[in-house]
Amino acid sequence: MAFTLTGLEMKLNSSEVDSIRESLERKGTWLDDDRCQARLVYINGRFSPQLSKTNEFVKNIGNADEITDEIKPLLSRLTDGFTDKLAVPVSIGEDMYCDSLKKMSMPHHSVGEPTSQFAINTQQGSACFAALNTRRTGAVAYVGVPAEHNKDVENPQPILVLNAVTRSGGAPAGTSGVSFHPRCLFVAGKGSSSSIVQSCVDLEGDGSIVPKLYNGYTQFFIHESANATHSFLEESGGIVTGGVEIPDDMVEEGAERPREIESKRAELKDTHLETIDVQLIGDDSSYKGAIMSVGGSGRVRFAHSVSLLRPGSHAAVNGFSLSGGAQRTDVKTNIHHMAQGTTSKQLQKNMIGGRATGAFRGRIRVEQSAQQTDSNQLSRTVLLSDKSRAWAVPSLEIIADDVQCTHGTTVSDLSEEELFYLRARGLDRSMARNLLMYGFVDEICSCVEPSMLEALGSDKGLQKRVIERLQNLVPRGDRVVRGEFQSI
C-alpha cells in the first residue's frame, strides 16, 4: 500500500511552549527530560519539536523521503488479514515454513481470503481504519530500539508518545468537524528492553469544541529475546455527566435532568478509534501491554491484536475500560498463536455506569503449528446501574491438539456482601463503593509504567485521575442493581 505523509511541524513561541507544558504537567501526563529516554509530543496531530526530546533511535518522521526501505513494508501492513504475508515465516513442520496467513492450518481449518464470510466473522473491522490512517496520517512517531539496548536494566526509563488535542482541534472557525490520524511504529531490536507510554489527553484552551474523529494506528515488531512494555492511556473527550441513570421523579423540580445535560455535552459527538497491532517476530520475545481507557468521547473503540510468530514468545494483554453517561465503548482483542511453545495471558476489566453501553469481544486462535500453547483469557465486567448494558463474547478457536487454553467472563454488580462488610467497619456507603470500584481497577492500573502512576496521594498520578472519574460514576440511590447477579 502506498504511504504518504501530509503533515507539517507545529512551531510554537516560548510562551506557548510554557503554557502547554504547564497544562500537561497539571494533567499528570508530562515526563521531564530526566525521567524519560525520549519524548514525542503531537498537538492536534502535528509534531511539536520544542516540546519533544529526540535521540538517535526515537524521532518523528514527517517526510516520505525519510522512510527507509527497512520500515516501509512495516508501515504498509494492514490488519485483519488484508496483508496476507506474515511478518516472518512460521514453521509448520520439519524444514517446512508458511508465510501466508490465509494458508495457516490448511487444508481444512484455514481462515482463507479476508473477504470470505468465515474470515469476516472473526475480524475486528479495523483494516479499513488502518488503511485510512496510512493514507491520511501527517507524521509517524518512530521508535527503533537498538539491539541489546538496556539489556540488563530491570526498569528502563520510558519513551513517551503524547497526543494532545485542543477544544477546536486546530480547525478554523465554522468547521463542522476535524479528524486526526496519529501513527506510531515501534521496532524492538534483538535482546533489547524498552518501555513505551502512549497518552491521549485534552489540552486546555479557549474556543468552541468541534466534533473530532481520532483514528490512531500503533504497530509493534519485537525481535528475538526483546522485551517491550506498553502502556496506553486514553483520557481525551472530557468527563461524562454523572447521575444520568436517575429517574425523572428523583430530579428536583425545575432542575435540568442529568441525561439532558449529557445529551448536550459537546464531546459526546467525538469518536476515538485505536488500532494496536503487535507482531512477535523473534524467539523468546515478550510483549506486556496495559490499556487504560477512561476518556469521555461518545464513541470509543479499541482493536488490539497480537500475533505470536516464533517459538517461546509471550504476550500479556491487560486492559481496563470505563464507560459512563451516554457513551458507547467497544474493546476487541485477537491473540493469534502460530508458533510452537508460545504463551499468553489476558485480563480485561470493564466498568459501566450511567446509561452507557460496553462491549468486549476477545478471540484466541491457536493454529495447527502452535502445539504446546498455553493461553488464558478472563473478562470481568461490573455494571454500576440498572440502565447500563454490557456484552461480553470471549472465544477460543483451537486447531492444535496439545494445548492448555482457558477463557471465561463475568458480568455483575457491586457485591452487597462486600459493601456490608466495609460498612460494618465504619465506612459509609459512598466510601465503600469507591473502595470496591478502585480495588477492581487497581489490578490493571498497577501494570502501567510506574513513572505515570506517581504516589497514591499525588495530585498528578494516574491513580488520582482514575479515582476522580470513578467517583463521578458512583451510582445514586440505596442499591446499585436490583438483580440476582453478584460479583465473585
N, C-alpha and C positions, 0 to 999 in steps of 0.2 A: 504494500500500500504506500502511495506517495506521502511524504512527510514534509509539511511546510510550517514555517514559523511566521507569525503575523504581528507580534507584539513589539513594543518599544519599552526601554527602561524608563522608570519614573524618576525624574530629577526633583529633589526637594531642597529647599533652603534650610539653613541651620535651625531656624525657629520651628519649621515644620518637622524636622527630624526630632528635635527635643520634645515637641508636643506628642508626636506619635509614639515615641519611646516611652514617655511617661504614661500614656494611656495603656500601652501594652503591659507595662510594669504593674499598674493598678489591677489589671485583669489577671495577673499572675502567669502570663504566657511568654514573658520575656526572659531570656537567659543572657547574662553578661558574658563578655569575651572570655573571662577566666573560668566560666562554668560550662563552656561548650567547646567542642573542637571546631565547629563551624556553624554558621547561621545564614540561611537564605530567607529573605523576607519579601513577600509579594503583597502589594496593595492593589486591590481591585484587579488582580490578575497580572499586574505589571511589576517587574523586578525592581527593587529599590536597593541600589548598591551602597548608599550611605548608611542604611540600617543593617546591612549584611556583613558577614565575616566569611570570606572565602579562603581556600588554600589550594594546594596543587591537585587535590582529588575531589573537592567539593566546589562546584561552580554552577553558574547559570548559563544555559545555552540559549542565546537569544537570536541566533542567526543560523539558517540552514547550512551555511558553509562550515560551521563549527561541528556539525555532526559527522563523526568519523565512520569509516566503513565497518568498524567493530561494533558500534552501538546502533547503527542504522537498522539492521534486521531486528534488533530488540525492540526498538521503538515502533516498528511496523507490525508487531504481533497484535492480534485481536483475541478476545476471549470466546468462550462457548464453542470452541472447536472450529471457528471460522478461519483460524490459522491452523491448518492441519498438521504441518510439520512440527514435531516435538522439539523442545529446546535442545535436548540431547537424545541420541538413540537409547532405547530401553532394551535390555537383554531379555529375550523370551525363550532362551534355551542355549545349549552349548554352541558357542560360536554363531548364534543367531540373534539378530537385532531387528527392532522395529522402530521406525522414525515417523510413523503416521498414526495420529490419534484415532482416526476412523477405522483403522485396521487392528487396533488392540483387541485381544481376546477373540480373534476370528477363528472359525467362520460363523459360529452360532451366537456369540454374545457381543459382537462389536456394536458400537453406537451407530456407525455409519455416517452418511453425509450430514452435515449440520442442519440442512434444510429438511431432513426426513422427520416424520412425526415422532418417532422414538427419541431422536436427539432433541427435538424441540421440547418434549415433555420433561427433559432433565436439565434444560438450560436455565440460566439466571436472567436472560434477557438483557445482558449488559454489552453484547458485541456492538450493537448499533451506537450506543453511547460512547464506547471506546473508540469507534471509528470517527464519530463526531468530534471527540476530543483531539484525536490525531490530526484531523483536518483544521480545527479551529484554534488550537492552543497557541498562545503567544510566546511561550518560553518553556524550557524544560529545566527542572531542578535536578541536576545530575550529581550523584554521589558514586564514585568509583573507588571503593576501599582497596588499597593495595594488598597484595599477598603478604601474609604474616603480620599485618598491621595490628597492633595491640594484642598480639597472640597470647601473651602471659599476663594481660591486665584483666583482673576479675570484673571490675566495674568501669568500663571505659567511659570517658566523657561523651555526652550525647551530641548528635548532629541535629540541629533544629531546622525544620522547614515550616515557615509560618505564613499562612494565608489570611490576611485581614481584609475585611470588606466594610466600606463606609455605607452610610444610610442611602446615599444615592447610587452607590455602585460605580461612581465615576461617570455616570451618564449625564448628558446635558439636560437642562430643564425641559420638561414637557415629554420626556421619553417614557414610553409605556412599559418598558421592561428592559432588562440587561442580562447578559449571560457571561459566565466565566468558565474556562476550561483548563484548570491547573493540571500540569503533568509532572510526575516525579519518576525518576529512574534510579534504582539502587542496584549496584553490582558489587557483591562482596567477594573479594579475592580469596584464593586458597589459604586456609589456615588463619584468616583474619577474624577479629572480634569487633563488633560495632553495635551502637545503639542509635536508632533513628526515632526522632519525635516529629510527628506532623500535627499541626494545630490549626484549626479554623475558628476564627473569632470575629466578632463585630468590632468595628472601630468607632469610637465616639466622634461626634461631629454634628454640624448643623445640616440643614437641608431636609427635604421631604424624602420619605422612604419609597424606593422604586422596587417593584417585584423583581426577584432575581432567580435565575437558574444557575446553580453551581454544579458543574459536571466534571468531577475530578477523576483522574486515572493514575494509579500508582502501580509500578512494576518492581518486583524483586527478582534478582538472579543470584543464587547463592552457590558458590563453588565448594570444592572438596574441603571438608573439616572446618568450614567457616561457620561462625555463629552470628546471627543477626537478631537483635531485639528491636521490636517495632511497637511504638505507642502512637495511637491516633486519637486525638482529642477533638471532638466536634462540638463547638459551643456557640455556633452562629445562630442567627434567627431570633434573638431576644429571648424573653422568658414568657411562657404561656400564662394565661389567666387562670388563677386558682378558683376553685369552687364552682366550676361550670356544671357540676353534677347536681347542684342544689335544685330541688323542685321549686316551681314558681310560688307556691304557697308559703315557702320559707323565706322568701325575699321580702325585706321591709317595704312597706307601701311607699311608692314614689321613688324607690331606688332602682337603678338600672340593673338588670339581671346580668350576672357574670358571663353567661353564654352569649349575651348580646355584645358585651364588651369584647369577648374573644372573637366574635364574628367580624368585628371592626378592626381587629389587630392587623396592622399592615403586613407583618412578617408571615401571616397565615397564607399569603399568596406566594411565598418563597418555596422553591424546590431544591433540595440538596441530594444529589446523586453521587455516590462514591463507588468506584470500581477498584478493587485491590487484587492484583494477580501475582502470586508467589510461585516461583519455579526453583525447586531444589535440584540443582544440576550437578552436584558433586557428592561423592561417597561421604557418609557421616556428616553431612551438612545439617544445620539446625536453624529453625525459624521459630521465634516466640513472639506472638502478636497479642496486643491488648487494645481493643477498640472501644472507646467510650463515646457514646452518642447521647448528649444531654441538651442539645440545642432546641430552639423553638420554631424552626421552619415548619410550615404547614405540611409539607411532604418530604419525608426523609427516607432514603433507601441506600443500604449498603450491600454490595455484592462482593463477597470475599472468597476467592478461590485459591487453593494450594495444591500444587502438583508435586508429588514425591517421585522423582525420576531415577534416583540412584540408591543402591543398597545402603542401609544404615542411616538414611536421612530421617529427620524427626521434625514434627511440627506441633506446636502448642498454640491453639487458637482460642482466645478468650475475648468475650465481648459483653458489653452492657448497653442496653437501650432504654432510655427514659422517655415516656410519652405522656402528654397531658393536654389539657384544653381540648381543641378540636383537631389535634394532629393525626396524621396517618404515617406510621413508620413500618418499614419492611427491612428485615435482615435475611439475606440469602447467603448461604455458605456452601462451598463444594470442596471437599477434601478428596483428592484423587490419588490412590495408591497404585503405582505402576511397577515399581521395582521391588525386589525381594528384601525382606527383613526391614521394612520401614515401619515407623510408629507415629501415631498422632493422638492428641488428646484435646478435646474441645469442651469448653464450658461457656454457654450463652445464657445470660440472665436478662430478663426484661421486666420492667415495672411500668404499669399502665394505669393512669388515673384520669379523672375528669370524664370527658366523653370521647376520649382518644381510642384509636384502633391500632393494634400492633400485630405484626405477623412475623413468624420465623419459619424458614424453610431450610433445613440443613441436610445435605446429601453427602454420603460417603460411598465411594465406589472403589472396589478392590478388584483389579484385573487378574486374569489367569496367571500372569507372570509375577504377581505380588504375593507369593507364598510367604508364610511366617510373618504376616502383617499383624500388628497389634494396634487396634484403634478403638477409642472410646469417645462417645458423644453424649452430652447431657444438656438439656434446655430446661430452665426453670423460669416461670412467669408468675408475677404477683399482680393481681388486679386490685386496685385501690378503691374502686367504686363500682356500683352495680350498673353504671352507664357505660363503662369501658368494655372493650371487646378484645379478644386475643385469639389468634390462630397459631398453632404450633404443629409443624409437619417434619419430624425427623425421619430420615430414610437411610437404609443400607442396601447397597447393590453389591453382592459378593459373588464373584466368579471363581475365585480360588477356593481350594478345599482344605487348606491348612492355615487357618487364621484364628485370631481371637478378637472379636468385634462386639461391642455393646452400644446401645443407644437408648435414650429414654427422654421423657418430657413430663413436667408437672405444671399445672395451672391452678392457682389457689389464691385465696385472700390472705390477709394477715391473720395469724392464728389467735383465736380468742384465749386459748390456754396460755400462750406466751405473754399476751397482753395482761392477763390476770396475774401471772407470776410477777411481772415487773410492777404492776400497780400495788400488789400486796407488799412490795418492798419500798413503798413511798413515792413512786413516780406517778405523776398524773397521766391521764390517757394520751394527751398530746405528746408528752415527752417519751412515753413508752412506745408509741407508734414511730416516732422519729428514730429511736434507738433500733427498733426492729428493721426499719427501712434502710438505715445506713449499714447495719450489720449485713443486710442482704447484698448490698453493692460493694462492700469493702473487699470481698474476696477478689473481685475483678480490679478494683482500684489499686490494690496492692501490687498488681502486675505491671503497673505503669512505671515508666522511667522515674527513679527516686527523685531526681532533681526537679521534677514537675510537681511533686507532692508537697514538699516543704513540711514543716512541723504541723501537727494536727491543729494547734491553736493559731497558726499563721493566718493573716488576712489574705495572703496571696496564693496559698496552696490549693491544689485541686480538690482536696477533701472539703475545704471551706466552701468552695463554689458548688460542689455537688450537694452538700448539706442544705444550702440555701434553696436549691432547686427542688430538693426532696420536700423541704418544709412547705414550699409553695403548693405541693400536691397532696399534703396531708388531708384526707377526706373529712368532710364536715358531718356532724351527727354522731349518735351514740355507737352505731355499728358501721363497719366497713362494707361488707357484703353479706346480706342475709341469705346465705346459701349453705349447702351441706359440705362444700369443699373447704378444707383447711390446709395450711402449709404443713409440710412434713419436716 
